[in-house]
C-alpha cells in the first residue's frame, strides 16, 4: 500500500473506490489515465451509501474528511454537462482510488468468512475404572442424568441444556463425577460417550426402594 493510501481510514478508502466505480459504470473508463481525461466520478450521498453499505450519515462524514484532504470536491455545479451533482473526485482522488482497487480494496466491506468450528480429535477423555470401582448414583440426579445421556452419546451443548451447567462444569464433570462413579468418557466425532468397565451392563441407580448394593448387582447382570 502506498504512503498516501496508508494515511486514509478504511472508510475513506472504500468511499474513494465507490466514487471511482460510479465513474466506471457511467463512462466505462477503467484506468486512472482514462478517467483523468474525462472525469465522470461524480455521485451523491445516497448512491455512495448504497455502494459502500454505510449509512448516509457515515458517508457525509467521510465526504467531509476527503474534501479536507483535497481528494474529493463538493460542488453544486454541473460536471461534464451532467447537471448538478454533489461530489466529484479530485485528480489525486482518482489516482489513489485506482491504486486502492489494484490492491484489492472494494467499496463494500466483505463479510468475514464464518470460521469452521475446530474439530477436536477422537480420544478417551477418562479411562473407566474396574468393576469394583463402580458406584451407584441416585436415580434422577444430575450425575445419573449425565451418565444416561453419555450412554447414548451427547454433545457438550446437549449436556449443558440437559443439566443447566456451563461448558466448563460439563467438561470438568467428565473427570470428576464420571470418574468417581467408576466410568470413563470417550470423545468420538464431536460427541461424548460413556465407557463402562468390563462386566457392567447398565448404569447403577438407586431410589427409595432400591439400595446401592442392589443397584450394583442389577447393573452387572
Phi, psi and omega in degrees: 000136182290162180299322180297319181291328181294338181278355182262145174285166179299322180290323177295319179298313180297323181291319177300317179297322180298318178294319179296318179295324177298322178292318179298318179296329184280318186232001175075004180284101188256019172230159180297317181298316180296322181289325179294329179291329183214080188295110177240025185277046181264154179193176176233172186301313181301318181294316182292325176298320179293320182289328184263339185082008177272164173283160179297326179295319177296317179299317180301319179294318180292320178301316179298320180292316179295329177294319179296330180273006177061032177255347182218136181252125176267122184214153173251007181268157180292147179239122179054035177073012183271002179092177183300135177226174184260316183216154176213142180292139170285169182302316178296326177296322178296313182299314181293320181300318180289327174298317181296317179296323178294333179274359176096006179288134180244157183294317181257127181298136179281138177293135178298141179294137179297130181286131179290129180305138180292126180272120180277140182291150176292136176190162175278117180283318181221128177284139177290155179276197176273162180306323181287349178276345185291135179240147176279144178243159182290130180301132179088352178288167181294326175299316181294316179298319180294314180299318180297319180294319180292330179297331179266341185098126183208149173277166177299320181296321179294321178292322177300316180292321182293318188261351184060041177246159173276174186299316182298321181293319179298309182297321179296325182294337175301319186268342181257290184298311183290321179295320181294337177273356180093006182261163173245175180222134179238139175258128181214121178053041175085354178246161181245139185231148179280136175249121180258147176298153179302132180099343178268119187264334183211169182279118180288126179221139180243156175225197184297334183258000183230130178278164177299320181296315179298320180299320180291322178298315181296322183295334183264003179275000000 
